[in-house]
């Protein structure tokens, strides 16, 4: 990942880049304006929250999520992370309403890709839905992403074809993992 991408994201810009699963359209999860741009560019339904990529489990604290209080949740996370699994946590903080969209939940993923985690340490948590307008297939190449978004995106980071299932989406209820969407990680329901 290049420094140009880091500068753009830290400056409130929007980029298309490879994630640990698909190409994502990313922006700082802590920048309300950048998040709004992602929704606008993707034509995403405003009531649907997006997945947030984090560099370390401690990044959850920034969102008021204190998983180390719950030993059963910590044990479950050790089996899921790092990897292509997005975990939904309760988050009813009003200051994050632009992220949770009145669902009072946020989904996070701790990627297993060290290069991506190094980038996340530089940028901070990234909002990272797949790189496609809502209802269309995810872009598998930068050319496809450019056809979708053109100059509405500030930066494109090419990593060759990215063909993968989206992340597996889960919640953790009473220490048990509940699969909400099977994806790149195959988990038993």
Secondary structure, 3 states (H helix, E strand, C coil): CCHHHHHHHHCCCCEEEECCCCEEEEEECCCHHHHHHHHHHHCCCCCCCCEEEECCHHHHHHHCCCHHHCHHHHHHHHHHCCCCEEEEEECCCHHHHHHHCCCCEEEEEECCCHHHHHHHHHHCCEEEEECCCCCCCCCCCHHHHHHHHHHHCCEECCCCCCCCCCCEEEEEECCEEEEEECCCCCCCC
